[in-house]
Amino acid sequence: VMIGCDADNLGGGTPVLTLDCSELNLTGSGGDIPIYYGVKNSKKGEKPSMTTTADWITLKSVTSSQIMLTIAPNESQETREAILYIPYSGAERQQILVRSLECNLHELHDKVYPRR
C-alpha cells in the first residue's frame, strides 16, 4: 500500500502515479471508500483528481496520500460497474474498475429502519 508522495520534483523526471488498487469490489451498502496513492517525481501543489460517468460515485476529498470517494448505496437487484479515471498532471492516467454488488435486502432494511 502506497501511503505518501515523494518529495517535490526538484530536478525533473516525468511524474508517475501509483494507486493501491486497480479494482474495487464493494458491498451494495455504499459509503466512503479510500484509495491510497503515491507519486514519483511529484509536482509542487499538484494532486490527482477523479472522473467517471457513474452518477453513484463522487469525489469527497484528496489529500497528499489518499483519494476519498463516496459511493451511493446500490438499491437495485443488479451489480453495477464503473471505471474511475485518475489523472495527475504530466503522468499517465490511471484507472480503477469499481463493482458495487446488488442490494442486500437485509442491509437496506437496517438502513431504512435502524435498530434502536
Backbone as a printed PyTorch tensor [residue, N CA C, xyz], in Angstrom:
tensor([[[  0.8450,  -1.1770,   0.0000],
         [  0.0000,   0.0000,   0.0000],
         [  0.8830,   1.2310,   0.0000]],

        [[  0.6620,   2.1120,  -0.9420],
         [  1.3970,   3.3700,  -1.0090],
         [  0.6660,   4.3810,  -0.1410]],

        [[  1.3720,   5.0290,   0.7790],
         [  0.6860,   5.9880,   1.6390],
         [  1.4380,   7.2980,   1.7360]],

        [[  1.8630,   7.8130,   0.6090],
         [  2.5080,   9.1140,   0.6320],
         [  3.0760,   9.4590,  -0.7130]],

        [[  3.5440,  10.6740,  -0.7960],
         [  4.1440,  11.1570,  -2.0310],
         [  5.6330,  11.3390,  -1.8180]],

        [[  6.3730,  11.2200,  -2.8980],
         [  7.7950,  11.5450,  -2.8470],
         [  7.9330,  13.0500,  -2.6570]],

        [[  9.1250,  13.4710,  -2.3290],
         [  9.3910,  14.9050,  -2.1880],
         [  9.0840,  15.6010,  -3.5060]],

        [[  8.8080,  16.8760,  -3.4090],
         [  8.5020,  17.6260,  -4.6300],
         [  9.6040,  17.4610,  -5.6640]],

        [[  9.1980,  17.4820,  -6.8960],
         [ 10.0980,  17.2930,  -8.0220],
         [ 11.0880,  18.4610,  -8.0970]],

        [[ 12.3250,  18.1880,  -7.7830],
         [ 13.3330,  19.2460,  -7.7710],
         [ 14.1870,  19.2500,  -9.0270]],

        [[ 14.3360,  18.0990,  -9.6770],
         [ 15.2560,  18.0630, -10.7880],
         [ 14.6710,  17.5390, -12.0680]],

        [[ 13.4060,  17.2770, -12.1020],
         [ 12.7940,  16.8130, -13.3370],
         [ 12.3660,  15.3750, -13.2440]],

        [[ 12.0950,  14.8320, -14.3710],
         [ 11.5580,  13.4840, -14.4420],
         [ 10.0560,  13.5540, -14.6070]],

        [[  9.5430,  12.6090, -15.3240],
         [  8.1060,  12.5410, -15.5600],
         [  7.4230,  11.9980, -14.3130]],

        [[  6.3510,  12.6450, -13.8560],
         [  5.6230,  12.1120, -12.7080],
         [  5.0570,  10.7220, -13.0150]],

        [[  5.0670,   9.8550, -11.9990],
         [  4.5000,   8.5140, -12.1150],
         [  3.5190,   8.3290, -10.9600]],

        [[  2.2560,   8.1720, -11.2990],
         [  1.1960,   7.9740, -10.3130],
         [  1.0010,   6.4850, -10.0840]],

        [[  0.9930,   6.0730,  -8.8070],
         [  0.7680,   4.6830,  -8.4410],
         [ -0.4130,   4.6190,  -7.4810]],

        [[ -1.3660,   3.7340,  -7.7580],
         [ -2.5380,   3.5480,  -6.9070],
         [ -2.4110,   2.2390,  -6.1400]],

        [[ -3.0830,   2.1420,  -4.9910],
         [ -3.0000,   0.9240,  -4.1890],
         [ -3.9040,  -0.1930,  -4.7080]],

        [[ -4.7090,   0.0750,  -5.7450],
         [ -5.5750,  -0.9570,  -6.3040],
         [ -5.9050,  -0.6150,  -7.7510]],

        [[ -6.3480,  -1.6310,  -8.4850],
         [ -6.8180,  -1.3960,  -9.8480],
         [ -8.2780,  -1.8150,  -9.9880]],

        [[ -8.8170,  -2.3690,  -8.8960],
         [-10.1950,  -2.8440,  -8.8980],
         [-10.7550,  -2.7380,  -7.4870]],

        [[-12.0010,  -2.3000,  -7.3650],
         [-12.7020,  -2.2540,  -6.0830],
         [-13.9770,  -3.0750,  -6.1980]],

        [[-14.1330,  -4.0490,  -5.3170],
         [-15.3550,  -4.8420,  -5.2550],
         [-16.0270,  -4.5150,  -3.9280]],

        [[-17.1760,  -3.8620,  -4.0030],
         [-17.8280,  -3.3090,  -2.8250],
         [-19.1720,  -3.9720,  -2.5570]],

        [[-19.5950,  -3.9230,  -1.3030],
         [-20.9470,  -4.3560,  -0.9780],
         [-21.9100,  -3.3100,  -1.5150]],

        [[-23.1560,  -3.6000,  -1.5050],
         [-24.1530,  -2.6630,  -2.0090],
         [-24.5150,  -1.5520,  -1.0440]],

        [[-23.9130,  -1.5480,   0.1480],
         [-24.3190,  -0.5780,   1.1650],
         [-23.7510,   0.8190,   0.9460]],

        [[-22.7450,   0.9500,   0.1110],
         [-22.1630,   2.2630,  -0.1710],
         [-21.3250,   2.7690,   0.9920]],

        [[-20.9670,   4.0640,   0.9320],
         [-20.1680,   4.6770,   1.9900],
         [-18.9240,   5.3420,   1.4370]],

        [[-18.0650,   5.7870,   2.3490],
         [-16.8100,   6.4320,   1.9680],
         [-15.7190,   5.3780,   1.7820]],

        [[-15.0470,   5.4330,   0.6310],
         [-14.0280,   4.4510,   0.2740],
         [-12.7230,   5.1780,  -0.0370]],

        [[-11.6220,   4.8470,   0.6900],
         [-10.3440,   5.4890,   0.3980],
         [ -9.5600,   4.7280,  -0.6690]],

        [[ -8.8660,   5.4770,  -1.5050],
         [ -7.8820,   4.9250,  -2.4410],
         [ -6.5730,   5.6250,  -2.1020]],

        [[ -5.5430,   4.8480,  -1.8140],
         [ -4.2430,   5.4260,  -1.4610],
         [ -3.3730,   5.5100,  -2.7090]],

        [[ -2.5600,   6.5550,  -2.7840],
         [ -1.7270,   6.7480,  -3.9580],
         [ -0.3600,   7.2990,  -3.5600]],

        [[  0.5500,   7.1900,  -4.4910],
         [  1.8600,   7.8050,  -4.3700],
         [  2.2600,   8.3690,  -5.7180]],

        [[  3.1350,   9.3690,  -5.7090],
         [  3.5930,   9.9810,  -6.9530],
         [  5.1110,  10.0970,  -6.9030]],

        [[  5.7580,   9.4720,  -7.8690],
         [  7.2010,   9.6450,  -8.0370],
         [  7.3930,  10.8610,  -8.9290]],

        [[  8.3670,  11.7100,  -8.6140],
         [  8.6080,  12.9570,  -9.3570],
         [  7.3780,  13.8610,  -9.3160]],

        [[  6.8080,  14.0160,  -8.1160],
         [  5.6050,  14.8280,  -7.9680],
         [  5.8870,  16.2930,  -8.2860]],

        [[  4.8280,  17.0130,  -8.6030],
         [  4.9150,  18.4420,  -8.8940],
         [  4.3300,  19.2060,  -7.7190]],

        [[  5.0200,  20.2250,  -7.2780],
         [  4.5890,  21.0020,  -6.1360],
         [  3.1700,  21.5400,  -6.3470]],

        [[  2.3160,  21.2980,  -5.3470],
         [  0.9540,  21.7970,  -5.3980],
         [ -0.0230,  20.9460,  -6.1970]],

        [[  0.4560,  19.9080,  -6.8540],
         [ -0.4220,  19.0600,  -7.6720],
         [ -0.9610,  17.8960,  -6.8580]],

        [[ -2.2060,  17.5250,  -7.1430],
         [ -2.8360,  16.3330,  -6.5780],
         [ -3.6180,  15.6610,  -7.6910]],

        [[ -3.8310,  14.3600,  -7.5860],
         [ -4.6610,  13.7070,  -8.5960],
         [ -6.1200,  14.1360,  -8.4430]],

        [[ -6.9030,  13.8460,  -9.4480],
         [ -8.3380,  14.0880,  -9.3930],
         [ -9.0350,  12.8000,  -9.8210]],

        [[-10.3430,  12.8390, -10.0170],
         [-11.0810,  11.6450, -10.4000],
         [-12.2210,  12.0470, -11.3210]],

        [[-12.4080,  11.2790, -12.3820],
         [-13.5690,  11.4640, -13.2520],
         [-14.2050,  10.1050, -13.4910]],

        [[-15.5050,  10.1130, -13.6750],
         [-16.2610,   8.9130, -14.0210],
         [-17.5970,   9.3490, -14.5970]],

        [[-18.2280,   8.4710, -15.3520],
         [-19.5640,   8.7700, -15.8630],
         [-20.6440,   8.2310, -14.9230]],

        [[-20.2390,   7.5120, -13.8680],
         [-21.2040,   6.9330, -12.9260],
         [-21.7010,   8.0090, -11.9620]],

        [[-23.0130,   8.1800, -11.9030],
         [-23.5690,   9.1910, -11.0050],
         [-23.6250,   8.7260,  -9.5520]],

        [[-23.2820,   7.4700,  -9.2870],
         [-23.3160,   6.9280,  -7.9240],
         [-21.9520,   6.9830,  -7.2360]],

        [[-20.9660,   7.5770,  -7.8990],
         [-19.6290,   7.7490,  -7.3190],
         [-19.2870,   9.2310,  -7.3460]],

        [[-18.9070,   9.7800,  -6.1930],
         [-18.4850,  11.1770,  -6.1400],
         [-17.1510,  11.2910,  -5.4150]],

        [[-16.4070,  12.3010,  -5.7930],
         [-15.1360,  12.5970,  -5.1520],
         [-15.4130,  13.4090,  -3.8960]],

        [[-15.0020,  12.8860,  -2.7460],
         [-15.2320,  13.5870,  -1.4890],
         [-14.0500,  14.4870,  -1.1380]],

        [[-12.8150,  13.9460,  -1.2500],
         [-11.6310,  14.7440,  -0.9170],
         [-10.3800,  14.0910,  -1.4850]],

        [[ -9.3100,  14.8970,  -1.5760],
         [ -7.9920,  14.4120,  -1.9820],
         [ -6.9810,  15.0050,  -1.0120]],

        [[ -6.1870,  14.1330,  -0.3870],
         [ -5.1110,  14.5850,   0.4900],
         [ -3.7870,  14.2620,  -0.1960]],

        [[ -2.6940,  14.4080,   0.5290],
         [ -1.3850,  14.1350,  -0.0630],
         [ -1.1240,  12.6460,  -0.2900]],

        [[ -2.0030,  11.7730,   0.2070],
         [ -1.7960,  10.3330,   0.0230],
         [ -3.0770,   9.5490,  -0.2290]],

        [[ -4.2250,  10.2210,  -0.2250],
         [ -5.4950,   9.5000,  -0.2980],
         [ -6.5280,  10.2420,  -1.1300]],

        [[ -7.2650,   9.4610,  -1.9260],
         [ -8.4280,   9.9550,  -2.6560],
         [ -9.6370,   9.3200,  -1.9680]],

        [[-10.5240,  10.1360,  -1.4240],
         [-11.6980,   9.6050,  -0.7310],
         [-12.9150,   9.7400,  -1.6380]],

        [[-13.5580,   8.5990,  -1.8890],
         [-14.7590,   8.5560,  -2.7180],
         [-15.9720,   8.3170,  -1.8470]],

        [[-17.1150,   8.8000,  -2.2890],
         [-18.3810,   8.4520,  -1.6610],
         [-19.1720,   7.6390,  -2.6750]],

        [[-19.5610,   6.4370,  -2.2500],
         [-20.3160,   5.5250,  -3.1020],
         [-21.7560,   5.4870,  -2.5890]],

        [[-22.7090,   5.7790,  -3.4560],
         [-24.1230,   5.7150,  -3.0710],
         [-24.5380,   4.2510,  -2.9340]],

        [[-25.4520,   3.9510,  -2.0170],
         [-25.9380,   2.5750,  -1.8820],
         [-26.5280,   2.0690,  -3.1980]],

        [[-26.3300,   0.7960,  -3.4680],
         [-26.9090,   0.1670,  -4.6540],
         [-28.2480,  -0.4250,  -4.2390]],

        [[-29.3170,   0.2240,  -4.6130],
         [-30.6480,  -0.2020,  -4.1970],
         [-31.3240,  -1.0820,  -5.2510]],

        [[-30.5650,  -1.4930,  -6.2650],
         [-31.1270,  -2.3430,  -7.3130],
         [-30.7880,  -3.8060,  -7.0330]],

        [[-31.3250,  -4.6650,  -7.8310],
         [-31.0440,  -6.1010,  -7.7360],
         [-29.9500,  -6.5110,  -8.7170]],

        [[-29.2340,  -5.5310,  -9.2570],
         [-28.1750,  -5.7680, -10.2380],
         [-26.8350,  -5.2490,  -9.7070]],

        [[-25.7530,  -5.9690,  -9.9960],
         [-24.4230,  -5.4470,  -9.7140],
         [-24.1570,  -4.3280, -10.7110]],

        [[-23.5740,  -3.2430, -10.2440],
         [-23.2520,  -2.1350, -11.1520],
         [-21.7400,  -1.9800, -11.2290]],

        [[-21.2780,  -1.4910, -12.3710],
         [-19.8480,  -1.3120, -12.6080],
         [-19.5810,   0.0660, -13.1920]],

        [[-18.3980,   0.5750, -12.8950],
         [-17.9720,   1.8520, -13.4570],
         [-16.4510,   1.8690, -13.5180]],

        [[-15.9240,   2.7040, -14.3960],
         [-14.4930,   2.9430, -14.4740],
         [-14.2190,   4.3250, -13.8940]],

        [[-13.2610,   4.3760, -12.9700],
         [-12.7760,   5.6550, -12.4480],
         [-11.5020,   5.9870, -13.1950]],

        [[-11.3690,   7.2120, -13.6240],
         [-10.1360,   7.6840, -14.2490],
         [ -9.4670,   8.6230, -13.2620]],

        [[ -8.1930,   8.3590, -12.9730],
         [ -7.4370,   9.1390, -12.0070],
         [ -6.2740,   9.8160, -12.7390]],

        [[ -6.4550,  11.0880, -13.1250],
         [ -5.3590,  11.8020, -13.7850],
         [ -4.4910,  12.5560, -12.7720]],

        [[ -3.2320,  12.7480, -13.1570],
         [ -2.2910,  13.5790, -12.4080],
         [ -1.4600,  14.3140, -13.4530]],

        [[ -1.2930,  15.5880, -13.2970],
         [ -0.6220,  16.4160, -14.2940],
         [  0.7360,  15.8400, -14.7120]],

        [[  0.8700,  15.5510, -15.9980],
         [  2.1230,  15.0610, -16.5530],
         [  2.3360,  13.5650, -16.4520]],

        [[  1.4630,  12.8710, -15.7090],
         [  1.6030,  11.4180, -15.5240],
         [  0.5990,  10.6690, -16.3960]],

        [[  0.8830,   9.3990, -16.6260],
         [ -0.0700,   8.5560, -17.3350],
         [ -1.3150,   8.3900, -16.4670]],

        [[ -2.4820,   8.5940, -17.0510],
         [ -3.7490,   8.4840, -16.3200],
         [ -3.9540,   7.0360, -15.8730]],

        [[ -4.3590,   6.8480, -14.6290],
         [ -4.6540,   5.5300, -14.0870],
         [ -6.1560,   5.3110, -14.0810]],

        [[ -6.5630,   4.0480, -14.0100],
         [ -7.9850,   3.7600, -13.9280],
         [ -8.2460,   2.6250, -12.9520]],

        [[ -9.4570,   2.6320, -12.4000],
         [ -9.8850,   1.6210, -11.4390],
         [-11.2770,   1.1470, -11.8410]],

        [[-11.4610,  -0.1720, -11.8600],
         [-12.7770,  -0.7530, -12.0930],
         [-13.4780,  -0.8590, -10.7400]],

        [[-14.6890,  -0.3130, -10.6500],
         [-15.4680,  -0.3620,  -9.4100],
         [-16.7070,  -1.2060,  -9.6490]],

        [[-16.9140,  -2.1880,  -8.7690],
         [-18.1280,  -3.0090,  -8.8010],
         [-18.8450,  -2.8300,  -7.4740]],

        [[-20.1170,  -2.5330,  -7.5530],
         [-20.9630,  -2.4190,  -6.3690],
         [-22.0140,  -3.5170,  -6.4830]],

        [[-21.9810,  -4.4530,  -5.5350],
         [-22.8760,  -5.6080,  -5.5920],
         [-24.3320,  -5.1890,  -5.4540]],

        [[-25.1950,  -6.0990,  -5.8660],
         [-26.6300,  -5.8440,  -5.7860],
         [-27.0470,  -5.6250,  -4.3380]],

        [[-28.2020,  -5.0510,  -4.2030],
         [-28.7550,  -4.7090,  -2.9000],
         [-28.9630,  -5.9590,  -2.0520]],

        [[-28.5100,  -5.8830,  -0.8110],
         [-28.8120,  -6.8990,   0.1890],
         [-30.0460,  -6.3780,   0.9170]],

        [[-31.1710,  -7.0380,   0.7640],
         [-32.4270,  -6.5230,   1.3110],
         [-32.3680,  -6.3370,   2.8250]],

        [[-31.6270,  -7.1910,   3.5280],
         [-31.4920,  -7.0380,   4.9790],
         [-30.7020,  -5.7750,   5.3060]],

        [[-29.6150,  -5.5300,   4.5620],
         [-28.8110,  -4.3180,   4.7540],
         [-29.6510,  -3.0720,   4.5050]],

        [[-30.4220,  -3.0880,   3.4140],
         [-31.2470,  -1.9390,   3.0710],
         [-32.3110,  -1.7080,   4.1490]],

        [[-32.9430,  -2.7760,   4.6060],
         [-33.9510,  -2.6560,   5.6600],
         [-33.3460,  -2.0370,   6.9190]],

        [[-32.1460,  -2.4870,   7.3120],
         [-31.4900,  -1.9640,   8.5090],
         [-31.1080,  -0.4970,   8.3550]],

        [[-30.8180,  -0.0630,   7.1270],
         [-30.5150,   1.3520,   6.8960],
         [-31.7680,   2.2070,   7.0090]],

        [[-32.8540,   1.7040,   6.4410],
         [-34.1140,   2.4500,   6.4500],
         [-34.7570,   2.4170,   7.8410]],

        [[-34.6700,   1.2650,   8.4810],
         [-35.2810,   1.0880,   9.8030],
         [-34.2020,   0.6420,  10.8010]],

        [[-33.3330,   1.5790,  11.2300],
         [-32.2420,   1.1920,  12.1330],
         [-32.7790,   0.6440,  13.4540]],

        [[-32.0360,  -0.3280,  13.9700],
         [-32.3950,  -0.8840,  15.2830],
         [-32.0310,   0.1220,  16.3570]],

        [[-32.8400,   0.2120,  17.3450],
         [-32.5680,   1.1770,  18.4400],
         [-32.1080,   0.4810,  19.6690]]])
